[in-house]
Amino acid sequence: MENEVPRLWLASAGLVLYLGVRTIYRLYFHPLSHIPGPKLTACSHLYEFYYNIIRPGMFLFEIERMHKKYGPIVRINPREVHISDPDFYDEIYASSSRKRDKDPKYVPTYALPGCMVAAVSHEQHRFRRGILKDFFSRRSVAELSDSVNERVQKLMRRLEADRLNGTIVSLDNAFSALTSDIITAYCCGKDWDFVEDENFRGDIRNAAENAIEFTHISRFVPWLVYAMSALSPRTMAWVMPGKAKLFEFLESFLEYGQMESHADKRKTMVATLADPSIPEKERDYYRLRDETFGLLAAGTETTGRVSTIAAFYLASDSRVREKLQAELKQAMPTLDVRPTWVELEQLPYLNAFINESLRLGYGITARLPRVAPNEALRYKEYVIPPGTPVSSSTYFIHNNASIFPDPDTFRPERWIEAAERGENLKKYLVTFNRGSRSCIGINLAYLELFLTLAHFARRFNVELHDTVLDDIRIVRDMTMGVTRRGGVKVYAKLLPVEE
């Protein structure tokens, strides 16, 4: 027993010495020691742990405060640099001609190890993206226009019935049901009639919202990601009920989607992912499940959220509403007119309205680190060594007052005025990220937004119910922005548009 005390003291002294030496190295001798930022963030991950785990989702706003104090480049943890400069964004998120890996310590955030977005290396991501890229080309998406429009009209009929009944509608649920129907049909060859459900069935949205609550925990405790996969369905249902329910739901999606590959129909995404020509390790069950979950969640939540934000501002600003409806009445003189995506893209105010909705919808609010494995990046006088995770955030770009004056104000005119000055303001619209790892579904998202918002704004006026600006304002970053109500929630009564 007497020998145990000196050993304990020796071990403690060794630990203190190790931590002391590591701290001195990180502060003064690390390759990033010249980057500005708080000393605590430079020497320990505990700062981020506190503001993302103890105070969930608050680190984004701490980074914002760091930038106000230290400038556009800050060291936000011992190994990562964050840059808030719209003109440097394309250096971080470069095109495929320049290699950009993901940070292996960040990808557990997604808790989908088999998904495209979790591919660490540039090469693996390019391979996984290549399997599906033809589905999301502009040409392929344009071919979906009629089927998407059919589902949009189904939602309009449903909302018209709610209008006639004087029902208070959860617009976020309605738009998410529509985007769920569209992405499940495209991904698996069949939709599950989310729009027709009495309460706008929200399996996919609920699973996504459930999953994002674990994003920061997954990053700090990455082994949990793999442990979750090994959980029994009953345990998973207790820990993450939304995700467990969707995984159960995906059983039928995957089965149906793969069956389609043997039918005389257009090949589905699921069938393509399971094609025998793909290496076996890239088409096992967990890979298919993770990729399908990622496609359905992203295809539901981002576009549904932007449509909800658009509807809120349509209700909040009569000036915006009148200008948009005046333009739409010219293009759609009666409610049964069905303009194409290409025709709607020619409407300047509708374009501006959608761009502004995308700006304040943000998409992913989380920083998304990229690693240039063979290239030193230079930001002003700072050289960032190869292999360093470097990140930015849509939240900062879209709220940059030098690019978007009075950034909290919803003002579609800013896009038209910039175009008249010959400025390409859209290069600062990064809702779908940029570069080789930009959102694969951007064309599908635009098709949905143009068709949905054109028909919705042409047909309905919106009277908000129990919903104010604070209900759509981002207060936490859980990979996607979270409001005081959790997800973005907008309740409203629908009224007719005067002809």
SENUTI-250161 format. One record per residue (C-alpha): residue number from 1; residue in one letter; x, y, z. Coordinates in steps of 0.2 Angstrom, whole numbers, plus 2048, in hexadecimal, padded with zeros to 3 digits. Example, Ala and Ser with C-alpha at 12.3 -4.5 7.8 and 13.67 -1.06 7.14 Angstrom:
REM residues 2
+-----+------+-----+-----+-----+
: pos : code :  px :  py :  pz :
+-----+------+-----+-----+-----+
:   1 :    a : 83E : 7EA : 827 :
:   2 :    s : 844 : 7FB : 824 :
+-----+------+-----+-----+-----+
***
This chain:
REM residues 499
+-----+------+-----+-----+-----+
: pos : code :  px :  py :  pz :
+-----+------+-----+-----+-----+
:   1 :    m : 800 : 800 : 800 :
:   2 :    e : 80E : 80C : 804 :
:   3 :    n : 815 : 80A : 7F2 :
:   4 :    e : 805 : 80E : 7EB :
:   5 :    v : 805 : 820 : 7F1 :
:   6 :    p : 816 : 825 : 7E9 :
:   7 :    r : 810 : 81C : 7D9 :
:   8 :    l : 800 : 827 : 7D9 :
:   9 :    w : 80A : 837 : 7DC :
:  10 :    l : 816 : 832 : 7CE :
:  11 :    a : 808 : 82F : 7C2 :
:  12 :    s : 7FF : 83F : 7C7 :
:  13 :    a : 80F : 849 : 7C5 :
:  14 :    g : 812 : 840 : 7B4 :
:  15 :    l : 801 : 845 : 7AE :
:  16 :    v : 803 : 857 : 7B4 :
:  17 :    l : 814 : 858 : 7AB :
:  18 :    y : 80D : 851 : 79B :
:  19 :    l : 7FE : 85D : 79B :
:  20 :    g : 80A : 86C : 79F :
:  21 :    v : 816 : 868 : 791 :
:  22 :    r : 808 : 865 : 785 :
:  23 :    t : 800 : 876 : 78A :
:  24 :    i : 811 : 87F : 787 :
:  25 :    y : 813 : 876 : 776 :
:  26 :    r : 802 : 87B : 770 :
:  27 :    l : 803 : 88D : 776 :
:  28 :    y : 815 : 891 : 770 :
:  29 :    f : 81C : 883 : 764 :
:  30 :    h : 80D : 87C : 75B :
:  31 :    p : 80C : 880 : 748 :
:  32 :    l : 7FC : 88A : 74C :
:  33 :    s : 803 : 894 : 75B :
:  34 :    h : 804 : 8A4 : 750 :
:  35 :    i : 7F1 : 8A3 : 74D :
:  36 :    p : 7E7 : 8B0 : 758 :
:  37 :    g : 7DB : 8A9 : 764 :
:  38 :    p : 7D8 : 8A6 : 777 :
:  39 :    k : 7E6 : 89D : 780 :
:  40 :    l : 7D9 : 890 : 787 :
:  41 :    t : 7D3 : 88B : 776 :
:  42 :    a : 7E5 : 889 : 770 :
:  43 :    c : 7EA : 87D : 77E :
:  44 :    s : 7DA : 873 : 781 :
:  45 :    h : 7CB : 86C : 779 :
:  46 :    l : 7C2 : 86F : 789 :
:  47 :    y : 7BC : 880 : 784 :
:  48 :    e : 7B3 : 879 : 775 :
:  49 :    f : 7AC : 86B : 780 :
:  50 :    y : 7A5 : 877 : 78C :
:  51 :    y : 79C : 881 : 77F :
:  52 :    n : 796 : 872 : 774 :
:  53 :    i : 792 : 865 : 782 :
:  54 :    i : 78F : 86E : 792 :
:  55 :    r : 787 : 87C : 78A :
:  56 :    p : 781 : 873 : 77A :
:  57 :    g : 783 : 87C : 769 :
:  58 :    m : 78A : 88C : 770 :
:  59 :    f : 79C : 88B : 769 :
:  60 :    l : 797 : 893 : 759 :
:  61 :    f : 793 : 8A3 : 762 :
:  62 :    e : 7A3 : 8A2 : 76C :
:  63 :    i : 7AC : 8A1 : 75B :
:  64 :    e : 7A3 : 8B0 : 756 :
:  65 :    r : 7A9 : 8B9 : 766 :
:  66 :    m : 7BB : 8B3 : 762 :
:  67 :    h : 7BA : 8BB : 751 :
:  68 :    k : 7B4 : 8CC : 758 :
:  69 :    k : 7C3 : 8CC : 764 :
:  70 :    y : 7D1 : 8C4 : 75A :
:  71 :    g : 7CC : 8C7 : 748 :
:  72 :    p : 7C7 : 8BD : 739 :
:  73 :    i : 7D3 : 8AE : 73C :
:  74 :    v : 7D3 : 8A5 : 74D :
:  75 :    r : 7D9 : 895 : 754 :
:  76 :    i : 7C9 : 88D : 75C :
:  77 :    n : 7D2 : 87D : 763 :
:  78 :    p : 7E3 : 876 : 764 :
:  79 :    r : 7E3 : 870 : 752 :
:  80 :    e : 7D6 : 87A : 748 :
:  81 :    v : 7D5 : 88B : 740 :
:  82 :    h : 7C5 : 894 : 73D :
:  83 :    i : 7C4 : 8A2 : 730 :
:  84 :    s : 7B5 : 8AE : 72E :
:  85 :    d : 7B9 : 8B7 : 71E :
:  86 :    p : 7AC : 8B5 : 70F :
:  87 :    d : 7BA : 8B7 : 703 :
:  88 :    f : 7C5 : 8A9 : 70A :
:  89 :    y : 7B6 : 89C : 70A :
:  90 :    d : 7BB : 895 : 6F9 :
:  91 :    e : 7CD : 892 : 6FF :
:  92 :    i : 7C6 : 887 : 70D :
:  93 :    y : 7B9 : 87E : 703 :
:  94 :    a : 7C2 : 87D : 6F3 :
:  95 :    s : 7BD : 874 : 6E2 :
:  96 :    s : 7C2 : 862 : 6DE :
:  97 :    s : 7D2 : 868 : 6D6 :
:  98 :    r : 7D9 : 86B : 6E7 :
:  99 :    k : 7D9 : 85D : 6F4 :
: 100 :    r : 7CE : 860 : 703 :
: 101 :    d : 7CC : 852 : 710 :
: 102 :    k : 7C0 : 853 : 71F :
: 103 :    d : 7C7 : 853 : 731 :
: 104 :    p : 7C6 : 841 : 737 :
: 105 :    k : 7C3 : 848 : 749 :
: 106 :    y : 7B3 : 852 : 743 :
: 107 :    v : 7AA : 845 : 738 :
: 108 :    p : 7A3 : 83B : 747 :
: 109 :    t : 798 : 84B : 749 :
: 110 :    y : 78C : 843 : 73B :
: 111 :    a : 78B : 832 : 744 :
: 112 :    l : 78A : 82A : 733 :
: 113 :    p : 79B : 822 : 730 :
: 114 :    g : 795 : 81A : 71F :
: 115 :    c : 78E : 82A : 718 :
: 116 :    m : 796 : 835 : 70A :
: 117 :    v : 798 : 844 : 716 :
: 118 :    a : 7A2 : 839 : 722 :
: 119 :    a : 7AF : 835 : 715 :
: 120 :    v : 7C0 : 83C : 71B :
: 121 :    s : 7CB : 83B : 70C :
: 122 :    h : 7C8 : 845 : 6FC :
: 123 :    e : 7C9 : 835 : 6F2 :
: 124 :    q : 7BC : 82B : 6FC :
: 125 :    h : 7B0 : 83A : 6FB :
: 126 :    r : 7B2 : 83C : 6E9 :
: 127 :    f : 7AE : 829 : 6E6 :
: 128 :    r : 79F : 829 : 6F1 :
: 129 :    r : 798 : 839 : 6E9 :
: 130 :    g : 79C : 832 : 6D8 :
: 131 :    i : 78F : 824 : 6DB :
: 132 :    l : 781 : 830 : 6DD :
: 133 :    k : 786 : 840 : 6D4 :
: 134 :    d : 77C : 83C : 6C4 :
: 135 :    f : 76C : 83C : 6CE :
: 136 :    f : 76F : 84E : 6D4 :
: 137 :    s : 775 : 856 : 6C3 :
: 138 :    r : 76A : 864 : 6BE :
: 139 :    r : 764 : 85A : 6AF :
: 140 :    s : 75F : 84B : 6B9 :
: 141 :    v : 756 : 857 : 6C6 :
: 142 :    a : 74D : 860 : 6B8 :
: 143 :    e : 746 : 850 : 6B3 :
: 144 :    l : 73E : 84F : 6C4 :
: 145 :    s : 734 : 85F : 6C1 :
: 146 :    d : 723 : 857 : 6BD :
: 147 :    s : 724 : 84B : 6CC :
: 148 :    v : 72A : 858 : 6D8 :
: 149 :    n : 71C : 864 : 6D2 :
: 150 :    e : 70F : 856 : 6D4 :
: 151 :    r : 714 : 855 : 6E7 :
: 152 :    v : 715 : 868 : 6E9 :
: 153 :    q : 703 : 868 : 6E2 :
: 154 :    k : 6FE : 85B : 6EF :
: 155 :    l : 704 : 865 : 6FD :
: 156 :    m : 6FB : 875 : 6F6 :
: 157 :    r : 6EB : 86B : 6F6 :
: 158 :    r : 6EE : 866 : 707 :
: 159 :    l : 6F2 : 877 : 70D :
: 160 :    e : 6E3 : 87E : 704 :
: 161 :    a : 6D8 : 872 : 70E :
: 162 :    d : 6E0 : 878 : 71E :
: 163 :    r : 6DC : 88A : 718 :
: 164 :    l : 6CA : 887 : 715 :
: 165 :    n : 6C9 : 87E : 726 :
: 166 :    g : 6D2 : 88D : 72F :
: 167 :    t : 6DF : 881 : 735 :
: 168 :    i : 6EF : 887 : 73E :
: 169 :    v : 6FC : 87E : 733 :
: 170 :    s : 70E : 87A : 739 :
: 171 :    l : 716 : 880 : 729 :
: 172 :    d : 727 : 878 : 72E :
: 173 :    n : 71F : 867 : 72F :
: 174 :    a : 716 : 86A : 71F :
: 175 :    f : 725 : 86F : 715 :
: 176 :    s : 730 : 861 : 71D :
: 177 :    a : 722 : 854 : 718 :
: 178 :    l : 723 : 85A : 706 :
: 179 :    t : 736 : 859 : 705 :
: 180 :    s : 736 : 848 : 70E :
: 181 :    d : 72A : 841 : 700 :
: 182 :    i : 735 : 848 : 6F2 :
: 183 :    i : 746 : 841 : 6F9 :
: 184 :    t : 73F : 830 : 6FD :
: 185 :    a : 737 : 82E : 6EC :
: 186 :    y : 747 : 833 : 6E4 :
: 187 :    c : 752 : 829 : 6EF :
: 188 :    c : 748 : 819 : 6F0 :
: 189 :    g : 73B : 81A : 6E2 :
: 190 :    k : 72C : 81D : 6EE :
: 191 :    d : 726 : 82A : 6FA :
: 192 :    w : 71D : 826 : 70A :
: 193 :    d : 70F : 833 : 709 :
: 194 :    f : 716 : 83F : 716 :
: 195 :    v : 70B : 84D : 70F :
: 196 :    e : 6FB : 843 : 710 :
: 197 :    d : 6FE : 83F : 722 :
: 198 :    e : 6F2 : 848 : 72E :
: 199 :    n : 700 : 84F : 738 :
: 200 :    f : 70D : 850 : 72A :
: 201 :    r : 717 : 841 : 72F :
: 202 :    g : 728 : 846 : 734 :
: 203 :    d : 732 : 836 : 736 :
: 204 :    i : 741 : 83D : 72D :
: 205 :    r : 741 : 84E : 734 :
: 206 :    n : 73F : 847 : 746 :
: 207 :    a : 74E : 83B : 743 :
: 208 :    a : 759 : 84A : 73D :
: 209 :    e : 754 : 855 : 74B :
: 210 :    n : 757 : 847 : 758 :
: 211 :    a : 768 : 843 : 750 :
: 212 :    i : 76F : 854 : 750 :
: 213 :    e : 76D : 855 : 763 :
: 214 :    f : 77B : 848 : 764 :
: 215 :    t : 787 : 851 : 757 :
: 216 :    h : 793 : 859 : 763 :
: 217 :    i : 793 : 84A : 76F :
: 218 :    s : 797 : 83E : 760 :
: 219 :    r : 7A6 : 849 : 75C :
: 220 :    f : 7AD : 849 : 76D :
: 221 :    v : 7A9 : 837 : 770 :
: 222 :    p : 7AB : 82F : 75F :
: 223 :    w : 7AA : 81D : 765 :
: 224 :    l : 798 : 820 : 769 :
: 225 :    v : 794 : 821 : 756 :
: 226 :    y : 799 : 80F : 754 :
: 227 :    a : 792 : 80A : 764 :
: 228 :    m : 781 : 811 : 75E :
: 229 :    s : 782 : 805 : 74F :
: 230 :    a : 784 : 7F6 : 75A :
: 231 :    l : 775 : 7FB : 766 :
: 232 :    s : 765 : 7F0 : 765 :
: 233 :    p : 756 : 7F8 : 75D :
: 234 :    r : 74E : 7FA : 76F :
: 235 :    t : 75D : 803 : 776 :
: 236 :    m : 75F : 80E : 767 :
: 237 :    a : 74C : 812 : 769 :
: 238 :    w : 750 : 818 : 77B :
: 239 :    v : 75F : 822 : 777 :
: 240 :    m : 75A : 82A : 766 :
: 241 :    p : 748 : 826 : 763 :
: 242 :    g : 747 : 830 : 753 :
: 243 :    k : 756 : 829 : 74B :
: 244 :    a : 751 : 817 : 750 :
: 245 :    k : 740 : 819 : 749 :
: 246 :    l : 747 : 81F : 738 :
: 247 :    f : 754 : 811 : 738 :
: 248 :    e : 745 : 805 : 73A :
: 249 :    f : 73C : 80F : 72C :
: 250 :    l : 74B : 80E : 721 :
: 251 :    e : 74A : 7FB : 721 :
: 252 :    s : 73B : 7FC : 715 :
: 253 :    f : 744 : 80A : 70B :
: 254 :    l : 753 : 800 : 708 :
: 255 :    e : 74A : 7F1 : 704 :
: 256 :    y : 73E : 7FA : 6F8 :
: 257 :    g : 74C : 804 : 6F0 :
: 258 :    q : 757 : 7F5 : 6EC :
: 259 :    m : 748 : 7EC : 6E5 :
: 260 :    e : 746 : 7F9 : 6D8 :
: 261 :    s : 757 : 7F5 : 6D0 :
: 262 :    h : 74F : 7E5 : 6CA :
: 263 :    a : 740 : 7EE : 6C3 :
: 264 :    d : 73D : 7F6 : 6B3 :
: 265 :    k : 73E : 807 : 6BA :
: 266 :    r : 74A : 815 : 6BD :
: 267 :    k : 758 : 80F : 6C8 :
: 268 :    t : 757 : 816 : 6DA :
: 269 :    m : 765 : 81E : 6E4 :
: 270 :    v : 764 : 80F : 6F0 :
: 271 :    a : 765 : 803 : 6E2 :
: 272 :    t : 774 : 80C : 6DB :
: 273 :    l : 77D : 80C : 6EC :
: 274 :    a : 77A : 7F9 : 6ED :
: 275 :    d : 780 : 7F6 : 6DB :
: 276 :    p : 78B : 7E6 : 6DA :
: 277 :    s : 798 : 7F0 : 6D0 :
: 278 :    i : 79C : 7FB : 6E0 :
: 279 :    p : 7A9 : 7F3 : 6EB :
: 280 :    e : 7A1 : 7E8 : 6F9 :
: 281 :    k : 7A7 : 7F3 : 707 :
: 282 :    e : 79F : 802 : 700 :
: 283 :    r : 78E : 7FA : 6FF :
: 284 :    d : 78B : 7F0 : 70F :
: 285 :    y : 77B : 7F3 : 719 :
: 286 :    y : 782 : 800 : 725 :
: 287 :    r : 789 : 80A : 716 :
: 288 :    l : 779 : 80A : 70D :
: 289 :    r : 76F : 80E : 71D :
: 290 :    d : 77B : 81D : 722 :
: 291 :    e : 77B : 824 : 710 :
: 292 :    t : 768 : 823 : 70E :
: 293 :    f : 765 : 82B : 71F :
: 294 :    g : 771 : 839 : 71A :
: 295 :    l : 768 : 83C : 70A :
: 296 :    l : 757 : 83C : 711 :
: 297 :    a : 75B : 847 : 720 :
: 298 :    a : 764 : 854 : 716 :
: 299 :    g : 757 : 853 : 708 :
: 300 :    t : 749 : 856 : 715 :
: 301 :    e : 74F : 862 : 721 :
: 302 :    t : 759 : 86F : 718 :
: 303 :    t : 74D : 873 : 70A :
: 304 :    g : 73E : 871 : 716 :
: 305 :    r : 746 : 87E : 722 :
: 306 :    v : 74A : 88B : 715 :
: 307 :    s : 737 : 88A : 70E :
: 308 :    t : 731 : 88C : 720 :
: 309 :    i : 73D : 89C : 722 :
: 310 :    a : 736 : 8A2 : 712 :
: 311 :    a : 724 : 8A0 : 718 :
: 312 :    f : 728 : 8A9 : 728 :
: 313 :    y : 72F : 8B9 : 71F :
: 314 :    l : 721 : 8B8 : 712 :
: 315 :    a : 715 : 8BA : 721 :
: 316 :    s : 720 : 8C7 : 72A :
: 317 :    d : 723 : 8D4 : 71C :
: 318 :    s : 714 : 8DA : 712 :
: 319 :    r : 720 : 8E3 : 706 :
: 320 :    v : 729 : 8D3 : 702 :
: 321 :    r : 719 : 8CA : 700 :
: 322 :    e : 711 : 8D6 : 6F4 :
: 323 :    k : 720 : 8D7 : 6E9 :
: 324 :    l : 722 : 8C5 : 6E8 :
: 325 :    q : 710 : 8C1 : 6E5 :
: 326 :    a : 70F : 8CF : 6D7 :
: 327 :    e : 71D : 8C7 : 6CE :
: 328 :    l : 716 : 8B5 : 6D0 :
: 329 :    k : 705 : 8BB : 6CA :
: 330 :    q : 70D : 8C0 : 6B9 :
: 331 :    a : 715 : 8AF : 6B7 :
: 332 :    m : 706 : 8A6 : 6BE :
: 333 :    p : 6F6 : 8AF : 6BA :
: 334 :    t : 6EC : 8A1 : 6C1 :
: 335 :    l : 6EF : 894 : 6CE :
: 336 :    d : 6EF : 886 : 6C2 :
: 337 :    v : 6FE : 88C : 6B8 :
: 338 :    r : 70D : 881 : 6BA :
: 339 :    p : 71D : 88A : 6B5 :
: 340 :    t : 72D : 880 : 6B4 :
: 341 :    w : 73C : 882 : 6BE :
: 342 :    v : 745 : 88B : 6B0 :
: 343 :    e : 737 : 897 : 6AE :
: 344 :    l : 736 : 89B : 6C1 :
: 345 :    e : 749 : 89E : 6C1 :
: 346 :    q : 746 : 8AD : 6B6 :
: 347 :    l : 73C : 8B6 : 6C3 :
: 348 :    p : 748 : 8C2 : 6CB :
: 349 :    y : 73F : 8C5 : 6DB :
: 350 :    l : 73B : 8B3 : 6DE :
: 351 :    n : 74D : 8AF : 6DC :
: 352 :    a : 752 : 8BD : 6E8 :
: 353 :    f : 744 : 8B7 : 6F5 :
: 354 :    i : 74B : 8A5 : 6F4 :
: 355 :    n : 75D : 8AB : 6F6 :
: 356 :    e : 759 : 8B5 : 705 :
: 357 :    s : 750 : 8A6 : 70C :
: 358 :    l : 75F : 89B : 709 :
: 359 :    r : 76A : 8A9 : 712 :
: 360 :    l : 760 : 8A9 : 722 :
: 361 :    g : 75C : 896 : 721 :
: 362 :    y : 76F : 893 : 722 :
: 363 :    g : 76F : 881 : 71F :
: 364 :    i : 77D : 879 : 729 :
: 365 :    t : 782 : 886 : 737 :
: 366 :    a : 790 : 87C : 73D :
: 367 :    r : 7A2 : 87F : 738 :
: 368 :    l : 7A8 : 872 : 72B :
: 369 :    p : 7BB : 86F : 72D :
: 370 :    r : 7C5 : 86B : 71D :
: 371 :    v : 7D6 : 865 : 71D :
: 372 :    a : 7E2 : 869 : 70F :
: 373 :    p : 7EE : 85A : 710 :
: 374 :    n : 7FC : 860 : 704 :
: 375 :    e : 7F9 : 873 : 704 :
: 376 :    a : 7FE : 881 : 710 :
: 377 :    l : 7F0 : 88E : 710 :
: 378 :    r : 7F4 : 8A0 : 712 :
: 379 :    y : 7E8 : 8AC : 719 :
: 380 :    k : 7EF : 8BE : 719 :
: 381 :    e : 800 : 8BC : 723 :
: 382 :    y : 7FB : 8AC : 72B :
: 383 :    v : 801 : 89B : 724 :
: 384 :    i : 7F7 : 88C : 728 :
: 385 :    p : 801 : 87C : 727 :
: 386 :    p : 7FB : 86D : 71C :
: 387 :    g : 7F0 : 861 : 726 :
: 388 :    t : 7E8 : 86E : 731 :
: 389 :    p : 7D5 : 86E : 732 :
: 390 :    v : 7CE : 87F : 72D :
: 391 :    s : 7BC : 884 : 72E :
: 392 :    s : 7AF : 891 : 72B :
: 393 :    s : 79C : 892 : 72E :
: 394 :    t : 78D : 897 : 723 :
: 395 :    y : 787 : 8A0 : 732 :
: 396 :    f : 795 : 8AD : 732 :
: 397 :    i : 795 : 8AF : 71F :
: 398 :    h : 783 : 8B2 : 71E :
: 399 :    n : 783 : 8BE : 72C :
: 400 :    n : 792 : 8C8 : 726 :
: 401 :    a : 78C : 8DA : 726 :
: 402 :    s : 799 : 8E0 : 719 :
: 403 :    i : 792 : 8D4 : 70D :
: 404 :    f : 77F : 8D4 : 713 :
: 405 :    p : 77C : 8E5 : 71B :
: 406 :    d : 76F : 8E4 : 729 :
: 407 :    p : 771 : 8D1 : 728 :
: 408 :    d : 763 : 8CD : 734 :
: 409 :    t : 756 : 8D5 : 728 :
: 410 :    f : 74D : 8CB : 71B :
: 411 :    r : 750 : 8D5 : 70C :
: 412 :    p : 74F : 8CD : 6FB :
: 413 :    e : 753 : 8DD : 6F2 :
: 414 :    r : 765 : 8DC : 6F7 :
: 415 :    w : 767 : 8CE : 6EA :
: 416 :    i : 75F : 8D8 : 6DC :
: 417 :    e : 769 : 8E8 : 6E0 :
: 418 :    a : 779 : 8DE : 6E0 :
: 419 :    a : 776 : 8D7 : 6CF :
: 420 :    e : 772 : 8E9 : 6C9 :
: 421 :    r : 783 : 8EE : 6CF :
: 422 :    g : 78B : 8DF : 6C6 :
: 423 :    e : 78F : 8D7 : 6D7 :
: 424 :    n : 78E : 8C4 : 6D9 :
: 425 :    l : 787 : 8C3 : 6EA :
: 426 :    k : 782 : 8B1 : 6E8 :
: 427 :    k : 794 : 8AC : 6EA :
: 428 :    y : 792 : 8B0 : 6FC :
: 429 :    l : 782 : 8A5 : 6FE :
: 430 :    v : 78A : 895 : 705 :
: 431 :    t : 77A : 88C : 70C :
: 432 :    f : 780 : 87C : 702 :
: 433 :    n : 792 : 87E : 706 :
: 434 :    r : 79F : 87F : 6F7 :
: 435 :    g : 7AD : 876 : 6EF :
: 436 :    s : 7AF : 864 : 6EC :
: 437 :    r : 7A4 : 85F : 6FB :
: 438 :    s : 796 : 86B : 6F8 :
: 439 :    c : 784 : 864 : 6FB :
: 440 :    i : 781 : 858 : 6ED :
: 441 :    g : 76E : 85C : 6EE :
: 442 :    i : 76F : 86E : 6E9 :
: 443 :    n : 766 : 86D : 6D9 :
: 444 :    l : 758 : 863 : 6E0 :
: 445 :    a : 756 : 86F : 6EF :
: 446 :    y : 755 : 87E : 6E2 :
: 447 :    l : 748 : 875 : 6D8 :
: 448 :    e : 73D : 872 : 6E8 :
: 449 :    l : 73F : 883 : 6EE :
: 450 :    f : 73A : 88C : 6DE :
: 451 :    l : 72B : 881 : 6DB :
: 452 :    t : 725 : 880 : 6ED :
: 453 :    l : 727 : 892 : 6F1 :
: 454 :    a : 720 : 899 : 6E1 :
: 455 :    h : 710 : 88F : 6E3 :
: 456 :    f : 70F : 892 : 6F6 :
: 457 :    a : 711 : 8A5 : 6F4 :
: 458 :    r : 706 : 8A6 : 6E5 :
: 459 :    r : 6F8 : 89D : 6EE :
: 460 :    f : 6F9 : 8A2 : 700 :
: 461 :    n : 6FB : 8B1 : 70C :
: 462 :    v : 702 : 8AC : 71D :
: 463 :    e : 6FB : 8B1 : 72E :
: 464 :    l : 708 : 8AC : 73B :
: 465 :    h : 701 : 8A4 : 74B :
: 466 :    d : 70B : 8A2 : 75B :
: 467 :    t : 71B : 8A6 : 751 :
: 468 :    v : 727 : 8B5 : 752 :
: 469 :    l : 738 : 8B8 : 74C :
: 470 :    d : 741 : 8B1 : 75B :
: 471 :    d : 739 : 8A0 : 756 :
: 472 :    i : 744 : 89F : 747 :
: 473 :    r : 753 : 8A7 : 74E :
: 474 :    i : 762 : 89B : 750 :
: 475 :    v : 768 : 89A : 763 :
: 476 :    r : 772 : 88A : 762 :
: 477 :    d : 77D : 881 : 755 :
: 478 :    m : 779 : 86E : 755 :
: 479 :    t : 781 : 86C : 743 :
: 480 :    m : 771 : 874 : 73E :
: 481 :    g : 76A : 884 : 746 :
: 482 :    v : 75E : 881 : 755 :
: 483 :    t : 751 : 88E : 75B :
: 484 :    r : 74A : 890 : 76C :
: 485 :    r : 73C : 884 : 766 :
: 486 :    g : 749 : 877 : 760 :
: 487 :    g : 747 : 876 : 74D :
: 488 :    v : 740 : 884 : 743 :
: 489 :    k : 72D : 885 : 747 :
: 490 :    v : 720 : 890 : 73E :
: 491 :    y : 70E : 88F : 741 :
: 492 :    a : 702 : 899 : 736 :
: 493 :    k : 6F0 : 89B : 72F :
: 494 :    l : 6EF : 89B : 71C :
: 495 :    l : 6E5 : 8A8 : 713 :
: 496 :    p : 6E1 : 8AA : 700 :
: 497 :    v : 6EB : 8B6 : 6F5 :
: 498 :    e : 6E0 : 8C3 : 6ED :
: 499 :    e : 6DE : 8C2 : 6DB :
+-----+------+-----+-----+-----+
***
